[in-house]
Amino acid sequence: ALRERLAALSPERVYAPLGYGGHVDHVLAREAALRAVPRALLHFYEDAPYCLASASGSRNGLTAPFLALLSVARRMNPTAFRLEAGALPLRPVLADVGTTVALKMAGIETYASQARQFFRAGDGIRVALAAYSRAVPGGRLAWAERYWSPT
């Protein structure tokens, strides 16, 4: 069904979660994309909130309970925290997301019950995304995001 829907839409690009962090829904979505999307169209995004803690190496904007849970998860399943999509070789692509970062923050806020668990109250989402942007290798953009494309 996914292949047929994509064929009808004729997208220029298809974005899927990388599965970084091992969230089962994200891993399943990645695997479905790997089977249904032509490699030339496929791009993976780094899964929030997991990449936010890892990329910055800091706790900026994230709650202590989430960071504690993440620490346990990393010890239990370290392979879930690798920047890869199975055995598929990937190359990083840096994007300037300054024009869309407000939409991303609003999108994260729509998951209110999760956002309260992951991000500090107030400006936690903005602080975490800004720390991630500063930490993305090669990034000198005010608001950067890294995607991964099959090579």
DSSP file with accessible surface (Angstrom, degrees, kcal/mol):
  #  RESIDUE AA STRUCTURE BP1 BP2  ACC     N-H-->O    O-->H-N    N-H-->O    O-->H-N    TCO  KAPPA ALPHA  PHI   PSI    X-CA   Y-CA   Z-CA
    1    1 A A     >        0   0  111      0, 0.0     4,-2.2     0, 0.0     5,-0.2   0.000 360.0 360.0 360.0 -37.8    0.0    0.0    0.0
    2    2 A L  H  >  +     0   0   79      1,-0.2     4,-2.6     2,-0.2     5,-0.2   0.926 360.0  50.8 -65.1 -42.2    2.8    2.4    0.8
    3    3 A R  H  > S+     0   0  152      1,-0.2     4,-2.4     2,-0.2    -1,-0.2   0.918 111.3  48.5 -60.0 -43.8    4.5    1.9   -2.6
    4    4 A E  H  > S+     0   0  125      2,-0.2     4,-2.0     1,-0.2    -1,-0.2   0.909 111.6  49.1 -64.8 -41.4    1.2    2.6   -4.4
    5    5 A R  H  X S+     0   0  154     -4,-2.2     4,-1.7     1,-0.2    -2,-0.2   0.923 112.0  48.3 -65.2 -43.5    0.5    5.7   -2.3
    6    6 A L  H  X S+     0   0   25     -4,-2.6     4,-2.1     1,-0.2    -1,-0.2   0.909 109.3  53.1 -63.0 -41.7    4.0    7.0   -3.0
    7    7 A A  H  < S+     0   0   71     -4,-2.4    -1,-0.2    -5,-0.2    -2,-0.2   0.900 108.8  50.2 -60.4 -39.6    3.7    6.3   -6.7
    8    8 A A  H  < S+     0   0   76     -4,-2.0    -1,-0.2     1,-0.2    -2,-0.2   0.847 114.8  43.6 -68.0 -32.1    0.4    8.3   -6.8
    9    9 A L  H  < S-     0   0   98     -4,-1.7    -1,-0.2    -5,-0.2    -2,-0.2   0.739  88.0-154.0 -84.6 -26.5    2.1   11.3   -5.0
   10   10 A S     <  -     0   0   96     -4,-2.1    -3,-0.1    -5,-0.2    -4,-0.1   0.937  21.8-164.5  49.7  57.0    5.4   11.3   -7.0
   11   11 A P        -     0   0   38      0, 0.0     3,-0.1     0, 0.0    -1,-0.1  -0.324  26.6-143.7 -71.5 153.4    7.4   12.9   -4.2
   12   12 A E  S    S+     0   0  167      1,-0.3     2,-0.3    29,-0.0    -2,-0.0   0.773  88.2   9.4 -79.6 -32.0   10.8   14.5   -4.8
   13   13 A R        -     0   0  143      2,-0.0     2,-0.4    30,-0.0    -1,-0.3  -0.988  62.5-154.2-145.2 152.3   12.0   13.2   -1.4
   14   14 A V  E     -a   42   0A  24     27,-2.9    29,-2.5    -2,-0.3     2,-0.4  -0.999  13.2-156.6-129.3 126.9   10.7   10.9    1.3
   15   15 A Y  E     +a   43   0A 101     -2,-0.4    29,-0.2    27,-0.2    27,-0.1  -0.888  16.2 171.5-106.1 135.6   11.8   11.4    4.9
   16   16 A A  E     -a   44   0A   6     27,-2.2    29,-2.3    -2,-0.4     2,-0.1  -0.941  40.1 -91.4-135.5 156.3   11.6    8.5    7.4
   17   17 A P  E     -a   45   0A   9      0, 0.0    29,-0.2     0, 0.0    16,-0.1  -0.429  24.6-139.6 -68.1 144.6   12.9    8.2   11.0
   18   18 A L        -     0   0    0     27,-2.3    66,-0.1    -2,-0.1    28,-0.1   0.769  34.6-123.5 -72.0 -25.8   16.5    6.8   11.3
   19   19 A G    >   +     0   0    4     26,-0.3     3,-2.3     1,-0.3     2,-0.2   0.572  51.3 163.3  88.4  11.7   15.4    4.7   14.3
   20   20 A Y  T 3   +     0   0   22     25,-0.3    -1,-0.3     1,-0.3     3,-0.3  -0.458  66.7  30.7 -65.4 125.1   18.1    6.3   16.4
   21   21 A G  T 3  S-     0   0   12     59,-3.4    -1,-0.3    -2,-0.2    60,-0.2   0.195 113.7-104.5 106.0 -15.1   17.2    5.5   20.0
   22   22 A G    <   +     0   0   29     -3,-2.3    -1,-0.2    58,-0.6     2,-0.1   0.592  55.7 169.6  76.5  10.6   15.5    2.3   19.2
   23   23 A H     >  -     0   0   59     -3,-0.3     4,-2.5     1,-0.2     3,-0.5  -0.386  35.0-136.1 -58.4 124.1   11.9    3.5   19.5
   24   24 A V  H  > S+     0   0   93      1,-0.3     4,-2.5     2,-0.2     5,-0.2   0.867 100.3  50.9 -58.9 -40.0    9.9    0.6   18.1
   25   25 A D  H  > S+     0   0  102      1,-0.2     4,-2.1     2,-0.2    -1,-0.3   0.890 112.4  47.7 -64.6 -37.7    7.5    2.7   16.0
   26   26 A H  H  > S+     0   0   44     -3,-0.5     4,-2.4     2,-0.2    -2,-0.2   0.901 111.5  49.7 -70.0 -40.5   10.4    4.6   14.5
   27   27 A V  H  X S+     0   0   38     -4,-2.5     4,-2.6     2,-0.2    -2,-0.2   0.927 111.7  48.8 -64.4 -42.6   12.4    1.4   13.7
   28   28 A L  H  X S+     0   0  105     -4,-2.5     4,-2.4    -5,-0.2    -2,-0.2   0.907 111.1  50.0 -64.1 -40.3    9.3   -0.1   12.0
   29   29 A A  H  X S+     0   0   44     -4,-2.1     4,-2.4     2,-0.2    -1,-0.2   0.908 110.6  50.6 -64.6 -41.2    8.7    3.1   10.0
   30   30 A R  H  X S+     0   0   33     -4,-2.4     4,-2.6     2,-0.2    -2,-0.2   0.939 110.8  48.5 -59.7 -46.9   12.4    3.0    8.9
   31   31 A E  H  X S+     0   0   52     -4,-2.6     4,-1.5     1,-0.2    -2,-0.2   0.895 110.8  50.5 -64.3 -38.2   12.1   -0.6    7.8
   32   32 A A  H  X S+     0   0   37     -4,-2.4     4,-2.0     1,-0.2     5,-0.2   0.920 111.2  49.2 -64.2 -41.5    8.9    0.1    5.9
   33   33 A A  H  X S+     0   0    6     -4,-2.4     4,-2.8     1,-0.2    -2,-0.2   0.910 106.8  55.4 -64.7 -40.6   10.6    3.0    4.1
   34   34 A L  H  < S+     0   0   21     -4,-2.6    -1,-0.2     1,-0.2    -2,-0.2   0.851 114.4  40.9 -60.6 -32.5   13.6    0.8    3.3
   35   35 A R  H  < S+     0   0  156     -4,-1.5    -1,-0.2    -5,-0.2    -2,-0.2   0.806 126.0  31.2 -84.2 -29.5   11.3   -1.7    1.6
   36   36 A A  H  < S+     0   0   16     -4,-2.0    -2,-0.2    -5,-0.1    -3,-0.2   0.699 101.6  75.1-106.6 -22.0    9.0    0.7   -0.2
   37   37 A V  S  < S-     0   0    6     -4,-2.8     5,-0.1    -5,-0.2   -34,-0.1  -0.815  80.3-116.1-103.2 131.1   10.9    3.9   -1.1
   38   38 A P    >>  -     0   0   75      0, 0.0     3,-1.9     0, 0.0     4,-1.0  -0.368  28.3-123.0 -58.8 137.3   13.4    4.1   -4.0
   39   39 A R  G >4 S+     0   0  116      1,-0.3     3,-0.5     2,-0.2    -2,-0.0   0.826 108.5  62.7 -54.2 -36.2   16.8    4.8   -2.5
   40   40 A A  G 34 S+     0   0   95      1,-0.2    -1,-0.3   109,-0.1    -3,-0.0   0.760 110.6  39.2 -64.2 -23.1   17.2    8.0   -4.6
   41   41 A L  G <4 S+     0   0   45     -3,-1.9   -27,-2.9   -28,-0.1     2,-0.3   0.602  94.4 105.4 -96.7 -15.9   14.3    9.5   -2.9
   42   42 A L  E <<  +a   14   0A   1     -4,-1.0     2,-0.3    -3,-0.5   -27,-0.2  -0.517  36.6 166.5 -85.2 131.7   14.9    8.3    0.7
   43   43 A H  E     -a   15   0A  25    -29,-2.5   -27,-2.2    -2,-0.3     2,-0.4  -0.994  20.9-146.9-136.0 141.7   16.3   10.5    3.5
   44   44 A F  E     -aB  16 148A   0    104,-3.1   104,-2.5    -2,-0.3     2,-0.3  -0.883   7.6-149.9-109.6 141.1   16.4    9.7    7.2
   45   45 A Y  E     -aB  17 147A  77    -29,-2.3   -27,-2.3    -2,-0.4     2,-0.4  -0.789  27.1-106.9-105.1 151.8   16.0   12.2   10.0
   46   46 A E        -     0   0    4    100,-0.8     2,-0.3    -2,-0.3   100,-0.1  -0.663  44.0-113.1 -77.7 127.4   17.6   11.8   13.4
   47   47 A D     >  -     0   0    0     -2,-0.4     4,-2.8     4,-0.1     5,-0.3  -0.428  36.6-112.9 -71.7 123.9   14.9   11.0   15.9
   48   48 A A  T  4 S+     0   0   31     -2,-0.3    -1,-0.0     1,-0.3    -3,-0.0  -0.717  91.3  21.3 -87.7 146.5   14.0   13.5   18.5
   49   49 A P  T  > S+     0   0    8      0, 0.0     4,-1.3     0, 0.0     3,-0.5  -0.996 121.9  56.4 -89.9  -1.7   14.4   13.6   21.5
   50   50 A Y  H  > S+     0   0   31      1,-0.3     4,-1.8   -30,-0.2     3,-0.4   0.910 108.1  47.3 -59.5 -46.2   17.1   11.0   21.4
   51   51 A C  H  X S+     0   0    5     -4,-2.8     4,-3.0     1,-0.2     5,-0.4   0.797 103.7  64.2 -67.6 -25.3   19.4   12.8   19.0
   52   52 A L  H  > S+     0   0    3     -3,-0.5     4,-1.0    -5,-0.3     6,-0.3   0.906 107.6  40.2 -66.5 -39.5   19.0   16.0   21.0
   53   53 A A  H  X S+     0   0    7     -4,-1.3     4,-1.1    -3,-0.4     5,-0.3   0.894 121.2  43.7 -73.8 -38.5   20.7   14.5   24.1
   54   54 A S  H  < S+     0   0   36     -4,-1.8    -2,-0.2     2,-0.2    -3,-0.2   0.904 111.2  50.2 -76.8 -43.0   23.3   12.7   22.0
   55   55 A A  H  < S+     0   0   27     -4,-3.0    -1,-0.2     1,-0.2    -3,-0.2   0.901 118.2  37.1 -67.0 -39.4   24.3   15.4   19.6
   56   56 A S  H  < S-     0   0   29     -4,-1.0    -1,-0.2    -5,-0.4    -2,-0.2   0.743  88.0-146.2 -86.1 -22.2   24.9   18.1   22.1
   57   57 A G     <  +     0   0   69     -4,-1.1     2,-0.2     1,-0.3    -3,-0.1   0.677  68.9  99.9  64.1  13.4   26.4   15.9   24.8
   58   58 A S  S    S-     0   0   35     -6,-0.3    -1,-0.3    -5,-0.3    -2,-0.2  -0.729  79.8-127.0-124.5 175.7   24.6   18.3   27.2
   59   59 A R    >   +     0   0  173     -2,-0.2     3,-1.6    -3,-0.1     2,-0.1   0.259  53.7 147.1-105.0   8.6   21.4   18.4   29.2
   60   60 A N  T 3  S-     0   0   67      1,-0.3    71,-0.1    67,-0.1    -2,-0.1  -0.276  77.0  -7.7 -54.0 119.2   20.2   21.7   27.8
   61   61 A G  T 3  S+     0   0    0      1,-0.2    59,-2.7    66,-0.1     2,-0.3   0.267 108.0 110.1  84.2 -12.4   16.5   21.7   27.6
   62   62 A L  B <   -D  119   0B   8     -3,-1.6    57,-0.3    57,-0.3    -1,-0.2  -0.731  69.1-113.0-102.0 149.1   15.9   18.1   28.5
   63   63 A T     >  -     0   0   22     55,-2.2     4,-2.2    -2,-0.3     5,-0.2  -0.432  18.6-124.1 -78.8 152.3   14.4   16.8   31.8
   64   64 A A  H  > S+     0   0   71      1,-0.2     4,-2.5     2,-0.2     5,-0.2   0.907 110.0  53.9 -62.1 -42.5   16.5   14.8   34.3
   65   65 A P  H  > S+     0   0   98      0, 0.0     4,-2.4     0, 0.0    -1,-0.2   0.921 109.5  48.1 -61.4 -39.4   14.0   11.8   34.3
   66   66 A F  H  > S+     0   0   10     51,-0.5     4,-2.8     2,-0.2     5,-0.2   0.936 111.5  49.6 -65.1 -43.7   14.3   11.5   30.5
   67   67 A L  H  X S+     0   0   22     -4,-2.2     4,-2.2     1,-0.2    -1,-0.2   0.899 110.8  50.3 -63.2 -37.1   18.1   11.7   30.6
   68   68 A A  H  X S+     0   0   59     -4,-2.5     4,-1.9     2,-0.2    -1,-0.2   0.934 112.0  47.2 -65.4 -44.5   18.1    9.0   33.3
   69   69 A L  H  X S+     0   0  116     -4,-2.4     4,-2.6     1,-0.2    -2,-0.2   0.919 111.3  51.8 -62.8 -41.6   15.9    6.8   31.2
   70   70 A L  H  X S+     0   0    3     -4,-2.8     4,-2.5     1,-0.2    -1,-0.2   0.897 106.4  54.1 -62.8 -39.6   18.0    7.4   28.2
   71   71 A S  H  X S+     0   0   48     -4,-2.2     4,-1.6     2,-0.2    -1,-0.2   0.923 110.4  45.9 -61.9 -43.7   21.1    6.4   30.0
   72   72 A V  H  X S+     0   0   60     -4,-1.9     4,-2.3     1,-0.2    -2,-0.2   0.932 111.6  52.3 -64.6 -43.9   19.6    3.1   31.1
   73   73 A A  H  X S+     0   0   35     -4,-2.6     4,-2.5     1,-0.2    -2,-0.2   0.900 107.1  52.6 -60.9 -40.7   18.3    2.5   27.5
   74   74 A R  H  < S+     0   0   82     -4,-2.5    -1,-0.2     1,-0.2    -2,-0.2   0.883 110.7  47.2 -63.1 -38.7   21.8    3.1   26.1
   75   75 A R  H  < S+     0   0  171     -4,-1.6    -1,-0.2    -5,-0.2    -2,-0.2   0.879 115.5  45.4 -69.9 -35.8   23.3    0.5   28.5
   76   76 A M  H  < S+     0   0  153     -4,-2.3    -2,-0.2     1,-0.2    -1,-0.2   0.843 132.6  14.2 -76.2 -35.0   20.6   -2.0   27.7
   77   77 A N    ><  +     0   0   76     -4,-2.5     3,-1.6    -5,-0.2     4,-0.3  -0.527  64.2 167.2-142.9  72.1   20.7   -1.7   23.9
   78   78 A P  G >  S+     0   0   77      0, 0.0     3,-1.6     0, 0.0    -1,-0.1   0.802  75.0  66.2 -62.5 -26.4   23.7    0.3   22.7
   79   79 A T  G >  S+     0   0   73      1,-0.3     3,-1.0     2,-0.1   -57,-0.1   0.769  89.5  66.8 -67.8 -21.0   23.1   -0.7   19.0
   80   80 A A  G <  S+     0   0   12     -3,-1.6   -59,-3.4     1,-0.3   -58,-0.6   0.657  95.4  59.0 -71.0 -13.0   19.9    1.3   19.1
   81   81 A F  G <  S+     0   0   26     -3,-1.6     2,-0.4    -4,-0.3    -1,-0.3  -0.094  79.7 109.5-111.1  35.4   22.0    4.5   19.4
   82   82 A R  S <  S-     0   0  128     -3,-1.0     2,-1.8   -63,-0.1   -61,-0.1  -0.886  74.2-121.3-107.4 143.0   24.1    4.2   16.3
   83   83 A L  S    S+     0   0   64     -2,-0.4     2,-0.3   -63,-0.1     7,-0.1  -0.595  75.2  99.9 -83.7  84.0   23.6    6.5   13.3
   84   84 A E        -     0   0   78     -2,-1.8     2,-0.4   -66,-0.1     3,-0.1  -0.975  66.9-134.0-157.1 166.5   22.8    3.8   10.8
   85   85 A A  B >   -E   88   0C   1      3,-0.7     3,-1.9    -2,-0.3     2,-0.1  -0.760  69.0 -75.3-128.2  80.2   20.0    2.1    9.0
   86   86 A G  T 3  S-     0   0   42     -2,-0.4    -1,-0.3     1,-0.3   -55,-0.0  -0.404 102.4 -26.4  64.2-133.6   20.7   -1.5    9.2
   87   87 A A  T 3  S+     0   0  109     -2,-0.1    -1,-0.3    -3,-0.1    -3,-0.0   0.340 105.5 120.4 -93.8   6.4   23.6   -2.4    6.8
   88   88 A L  B <   -E   85   0C  36     -3,-1.9    -3,-0.7     1,-0.1     2,-0.2  -0.586  65.6-127.3 -77.3 121.2   22.7    0.4    4.5
   89   89 A P        -     0   0   80      0, 0.0    62,-2.0     0, 0.0     2,-0.3  -0.501  32.6-167.0 -67.1 137.4   25.7    2.9    4.0
   90   90 A L  E     -C  150   0A  32     60,-0.2    58,-0.0    -2,-0.2    -7,-0.0  -0.904  16.4-154.1-127.0 153.5   24.6    6.4    4.7
   91   91 A R  E     -C  149   0A 124     58,-2.6    58,-2.6    -2,-0.3     2,-0.2  -0.975  27.1-116.2-124.3 141.5   26.1    9.9    4.1
   92   92 A P  E     -C  148   0A  76      0, 0.0     2,-0.4     0, 0.0    56,-0.2  -0.492  23.6-165.7 -77.1 145.9   25.2   12.9    6.2
   93   93 A V  E     -C  147   0A  46     54,-2.9    54,-3.0    -2,-0.2     2,-0.4  -0.992  11.0-146.7-130.9 121.0   23.4   15.9    4.6
   94   94 A L  E     -C  146   0A  69     -2,-0.4     2,-0.4    52,-0.2    52,-0.2  -0.739  17.3-169.4 -91.1 134.8   23.3   19.2    6.5
   95   95 A A  E     -C  145   0A  25     50,-2.7    50,-2.0    -2,-0.4     2,-0.7  -0.974  24.6-130.7-127.8 140.7   20.2   21.4    6.1
   96   96 A D  E     +C  144   0A 103     -2,-0.4    48,-0.2    48,-0.2     3,-0.2  -0.796  28.5 174.2 -84.0 114.6   19.4   24.9    7.2
   97   97 A V    >>  +     0   0   14     46,-2.4     3,-1.5    -2,-0.7     4,-1.3   0.120  38.1 119.3-111.3  21.6   16.1   24.7    8.9
   98   98 A G  T 34 S+     0   0   30     45,-0.6     4,-0.4     1,-0.3     3,-0.2   0.829  74.7  51.7 -57.0 -34.5   15.8   28.2   10.1
   99   99 A T  T 34 S+     0   0  138     -3,-0.2    -1,-0.3     1,-0.2     4,-0.1   0.656 120.1  33.8 -79.2 -12.5   12.7   28.9    8.1
  100  100 A T  T <> S+     0   0   64     -3,-1.5     4,-2.0     2,-0.1     3,-0.3   0.413  85.2  98.2-121.5   0.6   10.9   25.9    9.6
  101  101 A V  H  X S+     0   0   15     -4,-1.3     4,-2.7     1,-0.2     5,-0.2   0.870  83.1  55.4 -63.2 -34.2   12.2   25.5   13.1
  102  102 A A  H  > S+     0   0   71     -4,-0.4     4,-2.4     1,-0.2    -1,-0.2   0.906 107.9  49.7 -64.1 -38.5    9.1   27.3   14.6
  103  103 A L  H  > S+     0   0  127     -3,-0.3     4,-2.5     2,-0.2    -1,-0.2   0.889 109.8  51.4 -65.2 -38.4    6.9   24.7   12.8
  104  104 A K  H  X S+     0   0   58     -4,-2.0     4,-2.6     2,-0.2    -2,-0.2   0.933 109.9  48.8 -63.7 -45.4    9.0   21.9   14.2
  105  105 A M  H  X S+     0   0   34     -4,-2.7     4,-2.3     1,-0.2    -2,-0.2   0.926 112.3  48.6 -60.4 -43.0    8.7   23.3   17.8
  106  106 A A  H  X S+     0   0   47     -4,-2.4     4,-1.0     1,-0.2    -1,-0.2   0.896 110.4  52.1 -63.7 -39.3    5.0   23.6   17.3
  107  107 A G  H >< S+     0   0   32     -4,-2.5     3,-0.6     1,-0.2     4,-0.5   0.921 109.2  49.0 -62.7 -43.6    4.8   20.1   16.0
  108  108 A I  H >< S+     0   0   28     -4,-2.6     3,-1.6     1,-0.2     7,-0.3   0.915 106.7  57.2 -61.7 -39.9    6.7   18.8   19.1
  109  109 A E  H 3< S+     0   0  112     -4,-2.3     3,-0.3     1,-0.3    -1,-0.2   0.748  91.4  70.3 -65.5 -21.5    4.4   20.7   21.3
  110  110 A T  T << S+     0   0  106     -4,-1.0     2,-0.9    -3,-0.6    -1,-0.3   0.747  89.9  63.2 -68.5 -20.5    1.4   18.8   19.8
  111  111 A Y  S <> S+     0   0  143     -3,-1.6     4,-3.2    -4,-0.5     3,-0.5  -0.498  72.9 163.6 -94.9  61.9    2.7   15.8   21.6
  112  112 A A  H  >  +     0   0   46     -2,-0.9     4,-2.3    -3,-0.3     5,-0.2   0.852  66.1  51.7 -55.6 -43.7    2.1   17.5   24.9
  113  113 A S  H  > S+     0   0   67     -3,-0.2     4,-0.8     1,-0.2    -1,-0.3   0.906 117.4  40.0 -65.2 -36.1    2.2   14.5   27.2
  114  114 A Q  H >> S+     0   0   87     -3,-0.5     4,-2.0     2,-0.2     3,-0.5   0.911 111.7  55.7 -76.3 -42.6    5.6   13.4   25.7
  115  115 A A  H 3X S+     0   0   12     -4,-3.2     4,-3.0    -7,-0.3    -2,-0.2   0.894 104.4  54.7 -58.7 -38.6    7.0   16.9   25.5
  116  116 A R  H 3< S+     0   0  177     -4,-2.3    -1,-0.3    -5,-0.2    -2,-0.2   0.834 111.1  45.8 -63.9 -32.0    6.4   17.4   29.2
  117  117 A Q  H << S+     0   0  124     -4,-0.8   -51,-0.5    -3,-0.5    -1,-0.2   0.823 122.1  34.6 -78.8 -31.8    8.4   14.3   29.9
  118  118 A F  H  < S+     0   0   28     -4,-2.0   -55,-2.2   -56,-0.1     2,-0.4   0.833 113.5  50.2 -92.4 -39.2   11.3   15.1   27.6
  119  119 A F  B  < S-D   62   0B  11     -4,-3.0   -57,-0.3   -57,-0.3     6,-0.1  -0.841  81.6-109.8-113.4 144.8   11.7   18.9   27.7
  120  120 A R     >  -     0   0  107    -59,-2.7     4,-0.9    -2,-0.4     5,-0.3  -0.278  49.6 -93.2 -60.7 151.3   12.1   21.3   30.6
  121  121 A A  T  4 S+     0   0   96      2,-0.1     2,-0.7     3,-0.1    -1,-0.1  -0.220  97.5  16.0 -62.4 156.6    9.1   23.6   31.0
  122  122 A G  T  4 S+     0   0   84      1,-0.2     3,-0.4    -3,-0.1     4,-0.2  -0.697 137.9   1.9  84.5-112.9    9.2   27.0   29.3
  123  123 A D  T  > S+     0   0   71     -2,-0.7     4,-2.8     1,-0.2     5,-0.3   0.136  89.9 120.2-100.9  22.7   11.8   27.1   26.6
  124  124 A G  H  X S+     0   0    0     -4,-0.9     4,-2.5     1,-0.2     5,-0.2   0.866  75.1  49.9 -56.5 -41.5   13.1   23.5   26.9
  125  125 A I  H  > S+     0   0   16     -3,-0.4     4,-2.6    -5,-0.3     5,-0.2   0.958 113.5  45.2 -64.4 -48.0   12.2   22.6   23.3
  126  126 A R  H  > S+     0   0  111      1,-0.2     4,-2.5     2,-0.2    -2,-0.2   0.933 114.1  49.4 -61.5 -44.1   13.9   25.7   21.8
  127  127 A V  H  X S+     0   0   22     -4,-2.8     4,-2.4     1,-0.2    -1,-0.2   0.924 112.4  47.7 -63.0 -43.6   17.0   25.2   24.1
  128  128 A A  H  X S+     0   0    2     -4,-2.5     4,-2.3    -5,-0.3    -1,-0.2   0.921 113.3  47.0 -65.4 -43.2   17.4   21.6   23.1
  129  129 A L  H  X S+     0   0    6     -4,-2.6     4,-2.5    -5,-0.2    15,-0.2   0.891 112.1  50.9 -66.6 -36.7   17.0   22.2   19.4
  130  130 A A  H  X S+     0   0   12     -4,-2.5     4,-2.2    -5,-0.2    -2,-0.2   0.917 110.0  49.5 -66.5 -41.3   19.5   25.1   19.6
  131  131 A A  H  X S+     0   0    3     -4,-2.4     4,-1.5     2,-0.2    -2,-0.2   0.911 111.5  49.5 -64.1 -41.1   22.0   22.9   21.4
  132  132 A Y  H  X S+     0   0    7     -4,-2.3     4,-1.3     1,-0.2     3,-0.3   0.941 109.1  52.3 -61.3 -45.8   21.6   20.2   18.7
  133  133 A S  H  < S+     0   0    2     -4,-2.5     3,-0.4     1,-0.2     8,-0.3   0.899 110.3  48.0 -58.9 -42.0   22.1   22.8   15.9
  134  134 A R  H  < S+     0   0  161     -4,-2.2    -1,-0.2     1,-0.2    -2,-0.2   0.806 113.5  48.5 -68.2 -28.3   25.3   24.0   17.5
  135  135 A A  H  < S+     0   0   36     -4,-1.5    -1,-0.2    -3,-0.3    -2,-0.2   0.619  77.5 113.6 -91.5 -13.1   26.6   20.4   17.9
  136  136 A V  S >< S-     0   0    3     -4,-1.3     3,-2.2    -3,-0.4     9,-0.0  -0.431  79.7-108.3 -62.4 122.6   25.8   19.0   14.4
  137  137 A P  T 3  S+     0   0   88      0, 0.0    -1,-0.1     0, 0.0     3,-0.1  -0.282 100.8  10.4 -55.9 132.6   29.3   18.3   12.9
  138  138 A G  T 3  S+     0   0   62      1,-0.2     2,-0.5    -3,-0.1    -2,-0.1   0.400  97.7 133.4  82.1  -3.7   30.2   20.8   10.1
  139  139 A G    <   +     0   0   15     -3,-2.2    -1,-0.2     1,-0.1     5,-0.1  -0.691  21.1 158.6 -89.2 127.1   27.2   23.0   11.1
  140  140 A R        +     0   0  229     -2,-0.5     2,-0.3    -3,-0.1    -1,-0.1  -0.062  44.3 116.2-127.3  27.6   27.7   26.7   11.4
  141  141 A L  S    S-     0   0   62     -8,-0.3     3,-0.3     1,-0.1    -2,-0.0  -0.695  72.0-127.7 -96.7 150.5   24.0   27.5   10.9
  142  142 A A  S    S+     0   0   84      1,-0.3     2,-0.5    -2,-0.3    -1,-0.1   0.920 106.6  21.3 -61.7 -40.9   21.8   29.1   13.5
  143  143 A W  S    S+     0   0   56    -10,-0.1   -46,-2.4   -11,-0.0   -45,-0.6  -0.922  84.3 166.7-131.6 105.8   19.3   26.3   13.0
  144  144 A A  E     - C   0  96A   2     -2,-0.5     2,-0.3    -3,-0.3   -48,-0.2  -0.859  15.1-173.0-119.5 153.2   20.7   23.1   11.5
  145  145 A E  E     - C   0  95A  14    -50,-2.0   -50,-2.7    -2,-0.3     2,-0.5  -0.991  17.1-138.5-141.2 144.6   19.5   19.6   11.1
  146  146 A R  E     - C   0  94A  30     -2,-0.3  -100,-0.8   -52,-0.2     2,-0.3  -0.911  18.8-175.2-108.9 129.0   21.3   16.6    9.8
  147  147 A Y  E     -BC  45  93A  39    -54,-3.0   -54,-2.9    -2,-0.5     2,-0.4  -0.774  16.9-135.7-111.5 164.2   19.7   14.1    7.5
  148  148 A W  E     -BC  44  92A  29   -104,-2.5  -104,-3.1    -2,-0.3   -64,-0.0  -0.983  16.8-169.3-127.2 129.9   21.1   10.8    6.2
  149  149 A S  E     - C   0  91A   3    -58,-2.6   -58,-2.6    -2,-0.4  -106,-0.2  -0.933  30.9-105.7-118.2 142.2   20.9    9.6    2.6
  150  150 A P  E       C   0  90A  17      0, 0.0   -60,-0.2     0, 0.0   -62,-0.0  -0.349 360.0 360.0 -61.0 141.8   21.7    6.2    1.3
  151  151 A T              0   0  112    -62,-2.0  -112,-0.0    -2,-0.0  -111,-0.0  -0.486 360.0 360.0 -91.8 360.0   25.0    6.3   -0.7
